[in-house]
Amino acid sequence: MAGIYDFEVADIRDNAQSMAVYQGKVLLIVNTASKCGFTPQFEGLQTLYSDLADRGLEVLGFPCNQFMNQDPGSNDSIGQFCSLNYGVSFPMFAKVEVNGDNTHPLYRYLKHEASGLLGSEQVKWNFTKFLVNRDGTVLKRYPPTTKPADIRADIVKALG
């Protein structure tokens, strides 16, 4: 099976990018939405990124419109929303599907490596988070209800 650095993703401007650019970094990968009850978590994600990027953290946001159409806008409008409303400066990517037949290969991999409650691989909702260590191992999955600040200790430990 491929490792996390073998995947290609599209950035928010739809430019192809290899996940290999993040080799050696600790990653917090999050499926996001602009019109969700958890949308204010962008603020906490940005705080983590601002505080820990210089130590090797990358927060990667992947918009998803699969949960009650809570991110219906274009990639451009999503990027503007995140920047203007939450000061997001961490990388945002093109919209993906995280469940179903069209699941993005990166998310298929993440779900396989870190299953959810009772072994389910389905992503339950927006703002599910995956923590990946510097060697590309998926360490843990966090449910949407887990606030970014509550993951800080695990991130700091992974940063070393």
C-alpha positions in Angstrom: 0.0 0.0 0.0 1.1 3.5 -0.7 2.4 5.8 2.1 1.0 9.2 2.8 3.9 10.9 0.8 2.9 9.0 -2.3 -0.4 10.9 -2.8 -1.1 13.9 -4.9 -3.6 16.5 -3.9 -4.9 19.7 -5.5 -4.3 23.0 -3.6 -7.2 25.5 -3.2 -6.3 26.9 -6.7 -6.5 23.4 -8.1 -2.8 23.0 -8.7 -1.4 19.5 -8.3 0.8 19.1 -5.3 2.6 16.0 -4.0 2.2 15.2 -0.3 6.0 14.5 -0.4 6.5 18.2 0.2 5.4 17.6 3.8 8.0 14.8 4.5 9.6 15.3 7.9 6.7 17.5 9.2 4.0 16.6 11.7 0.6 16.9 9.9 -2.8 17.7 11.2 -5.2 16.9 8.3 -8.7 18.2 8.7 -11.9 18.0 6.5 -13.4 21.4 6.8 -16.6 23.2 6.0 -17.6 26.9 6.0 -21.2 26.6 7.2 -20.9 24.0 10.0 -21.4 24.3 13.7 -17.7 23.4 14.0 -16.5 26.1 11.6 -15.2 28.2 14.5 -12.6 25.5 15.0 -10.7 27.3 12.1 -9.6 29.7 14.8 -8.1 27.0 17.0 -6.5 25.3 14.0 -4.9 28.6 13.0 -3.6 29.1 16.6 -2.0 25.7 16.5 -0.4 26.5 13.2 0.8 30.0 14.2 2.3 28.6 17.5 3.9 25.4 16.2 4.7 25.8 12.5 8.2 26.9 13.2 8.7 23.6 15.1 7.5 21.5 12.1 3.6 21.4 12.3 1.6 21.7 9.1 -2.2 22.0 9.3 -3.8 20.9 6.1 -7.4 21.8 5.4 -9.5 19.8 2.9 -13.0 21.4 2.4 -15.8 18.8 2.0 -19.4 19.3 1.0 -20.6 15.8 1.9 -22.3 16.6 5.2 -25.5 18.5 4.7 -24.0 20.7 2.0 -22.1 22.7 4.5 -19.4 23.8 2.0 -21.2 24.5 -1.2 -19.0 27.3 -2.5 -16.2 27.3 -5.0 -12.6 26.6 -3.9 -11.9 30.3 -4.4 -14.8 31.4 -2.3 -13.8 28.9 0.4 -10.3 30.1 0.5 -11.4 33.7 0.8 -13.9 32.8 3.6 -11.2 31.1 5.6 -8.7 33.9 5.2 -11.1 36.8 5.8 -13.1 35.3 8.7 -10.5 33.2 10.5 -7.2 34.5 9.3 -6.3 31.1 8.0 -2.7 31.0 6.7 -2.2 27.2 6.8 -2.5 25.3 3.5 -6.1 24.8 2.2 -6.8 22.4 -0.6 -9.4 21.8 -3.3 -12.7 20.3 -2.1 -12.6 16.5 -1.6 -15.0 13.7 -0.8 -14.1 11.8 2.4 -16.7 9.0 2.1 -18.3 6.9 -0.6 -17.2 5.8 -4.1 -15.4 9.0 -4.9 -13.4 9.2 -1.6 -10.1 11.0 -2.3 -7.2 8.4 -2.2 -5.6 10.4 0.7 -8.7 10.0 2.8 -9.1 6.4 1.9 -5.6 5.9 3.2 -6.1 8.0 6.4 -9.3 6.2 7.3 -7.7 2.8 6.8 -4.7 3.7 9.0 -6.8 5.3 11.8 -10.3 3.9 12.1 -13.0 5.7 14.0 -15.4 4.6 16.8 -16.0 0.8 16.9 -13.6 0.3 14.0 -15.6 2.3 11.5 -13.6 3.8 8.6 -16.4 6.4 7.7 -15.7 10.0 8.5 -18.7 11.0 10.6 -18.7 14.8 10.0 -16.8 17.9 9.2 -13.7 18.7 11.2 -12.6 15.1 11.8 -8.8 15.4 12.3 -5.9 13.0 11.6 -2.5 13.4 13.3 0.5 12.2 11.3 4.0 12.0 12.7 7.2 13.1 10.9 7.8 9.7 9.3 4.3 9.6 7.8 2.7 7.3 10.3 -0.9 8.1 11.0 -1.0 8.4 14.8 -4.6 9.1 15.7 -8.0 10.2 14.5 -10.0 12.8 16.5 -13.7 13.3 16.2 -15.2 16.7 15.1 -16.1 17.4 18.8 -12.4 17.5 19.7 -11.3 21.1 19.9 -7.9 21.9 18.3 -6.5 23.1 21.6 -7.2 19.6 23.1 -4.9 18.0 20.5 -2.0 20.4 21.3 -0.3 18.0 23.8 -0.3 15.2 21.2 1.1 17.5 18.5 3.9 18.7 20.8 4.8 15.1 21.7 4.9 14.2 18.0 7.1 17.3 17.3 9.6 16.0 19.8 
